[in-house]
Amino acid sequence: MPRSRLGPTAVDEAESGTEGTRGRGQRSMSSQLKLTPAERTHLLHYILESSGLKRGPATLWNGNNGILPHELLPLMEILNSELKQEGRTVAVEEIPRGPWAPPAATAEVFRDRIRLASEELKGSTCPKNPKIEGLTQRERLFLDHLEYEELTLPDEHPAADWLRKNGVTGASILPLVSIRTRERGGTLLHEKPPELFEPAWKTGEEARARAQELVPLLERMMKG
């Protein structure tokens, strides 16, 4: 799916900041790197397109430039942190995005920004950790189905449908997605998981609560 998975929102008066200052020592999710307005707009459009499993301009730009979904995680995590600091809790669909425009002049410039974000967050985008305590097996299965749907856009997409039906946006479960991506060591799921899909949570509220509950785990992973 490009996806429902990643994150949140908005473009209003975002700081255009470039690199920010790279600190010494371990850093949490609150990075000093600020997204530019163009980056925020691009990510917001991408999230919305992913939530509806539709190939819009953001998804097409990523695809045409070889930007894979998991590569966006460092920027998505900064976006999630910025939105949290701004107190944004509404659904991504309700936040003004502005017209889409490329996030950078070239894909290489955009990748440079992704690298800076990864360094700022003090961790590799996909450290190869084995299973990390926190996610349940049912959550891992749900997130694997979601990853497969985002990458392949199959005719049936039960994970994405469950998120929409229960009012869960990609921004809401970004910590869970990020943790699972790290557990897989960045492996992309182009084949459907062998286990049958089943919901990992009873309600959207439970899914969002789990994501918030595991933020400290994600921060520890990013530090080390």
N, C-alpha and C positions, 0 to 999 in steps of 0.2 A: 503494500500500500503505500507507497509514499502515501502518506500515511496519516493515519489517524494518529500515528504515534507521535510524533514529536510535538510539540509544543505550543505555544501560546501566542502571542499577540501583538502588538500594535505599533503602529507607526506614528502616532501623532507626533510628539515633540521629542523624538529620540535624539540623543546626542549623536553627533556624527563621528565622534572620536575615532582615532585610528588605532595605533598600537596600544596606547596606555603604557603604564610603567610596569615592567616586569619585576616582581618583588623577589626577595630572597626567602628561602625557607618554604615550608609547606603552605599551600593556599587552599582555601575551600572553594565552594561553587561561586562565591562572590568574587568574580575576576575583576581586575581593573580594566580589562579590555572592554570597550564599548562597541556595540554594533552600529554600523552606519545606518542612516535611514533606508538606503537602498537594500542593505542586507536584511533589515527587519521586514521590509515590504516583501522581499523575495521569500523569506522563510514563512511569513504568514500566509502568503498565497499558496506556497507548497503544502503547508499543513492543511489548509482548507481543501485543496485539491485531493490530497491523500485521504482525508476524512470521507470524501465522496467517491473515492476511487475513479477520479476523472483526470485525464491528461490535459492540464491547462498549461499556460505559458511557463510557469515556474518548473513544473515537472518536465516539460519538453526541453527547457534550457539546460537543466541538469543532465538529462539523457543525451542531448546533442553534444554536451561537453564532457561526457564521461564521468560526471559526478555521481557517485553511488550513494544510496541512502545512508549507509553507516558513516560515510565521510562527514556528514552534516552534524553529527552528534556534538562535537565541541561547541559549534555555534549555537545549536539548539539548547545546550545546557546554559550558555550565557544568556540566551533569550529568556529561558525559563526563570533564571535568577533575576534578570532585569524586571520582568513582569511581576514577579513576586514582590520585589522592592517597591514597585509602583502600585501595589495593591490591586492588581487586575485579577479578578476572579470570574468574570463573565466568560461565556463560551466564545471560542475564537471567531465564530460566525458573526458575533455582535460587535466586534471591535473594528474600527475603521482601518482599512489597509492602504487605501489609495491605489491608483493604477499600477499594474505591474511594470517593472523595468528590470533590466539585468542587474544583478547584485554587484558586478564589477566589470571592468572593461574587457577582461579576458578570463578564461577559466583558470589560468595559472595565477593570476592576481587573486582570484577567489580562493584558490588552494593555499596561497601564502597566508591569507587571513585565517583559514582553517588551522594551518600549522601554528600560527601565533596563538589562536584560541586554545589549542591543545597544550601548548607550553604554559600558557597562563593558568590553565586549570591543573597544572602540575601532575599530569598523568598522560600516558599514551591513550589514544582514542580507544584502543581495544587491547588492554593488557590481557595476556593469556592466562587468566586465572581458571582453575578448575571450578567445580561447583562452589558457589559462595552461599553461605548460610543466609537465609532471608527469604528468597522466593520459594514458594511451594512447588511441587511437581506439577500441579494443575496450572499454576501461573506460568511456569516455564512452557508448558504445552500451548497455552493460550497465546503467549507472546511469540512462540515459534510459528504458529498458524498465521498470526498477524504479519510477521516478517515475510513469510511466503506469499501472502496475499499482496503485500505492498510491492514486492519485487516482480511478481508475475501477472498481477491483475487477472486472476481466474474468473470464470463465469460465476462461481459460487465463492462467497467470501463471508463465512459465518462470524469470524472474529470482528471484522469491520462492521458487520450488520449489528452485532451485539453492542458494540460501542455506540453506534448511532442510536439504536433503540433505547439505550439507557442513558443517553445524554452525556457520554464521556468523550472528551476531545483528546487529541494527541497530547496536548499540553498537560492534561490532567495526569497522564500516566507516564510521562517522560522519564521519571526516575526508574520505573520498572523496566521500561524498554532499554534504557542505558545499562542497567545492571545485567540484563539478559544478554545484551550484545557483548558485554565484556566477558561473561561466562563462556560464550561461544568463541571467544578469541577473534571476533570479527568475521567468522564464517558466514557467508551469505546462503540463505536457504532457497535455492531455486527449485527444489523438489518438495512436494507436499509432505508434511510430517506423517509418519506411518500411523500414529495413534489418532483415533477419531477426535474431532473437536468437541470440547465441552466447556461451558462457561467456567471461569475461574472464581467468579464472585457472584453473589446473589443479586446485588444492586450496583448501580453506578456509584452511589455514595460509598459503598464498601471498596470499590476499585480505587476511587480517589483517596480514601483514607489509607489504603495500603501503600499507595505511592508516596504519600507524605510520611508514613511510618518508616519507610525505607530510605528516605533522603539521607539520614546520617550514615547509613551503610554505603551509599553511593559516594558521599564525600570522603569516607575513609578509603574507598577504592581509588578515587581520583588522586589522593595524596600519596599513594604508595604502590 
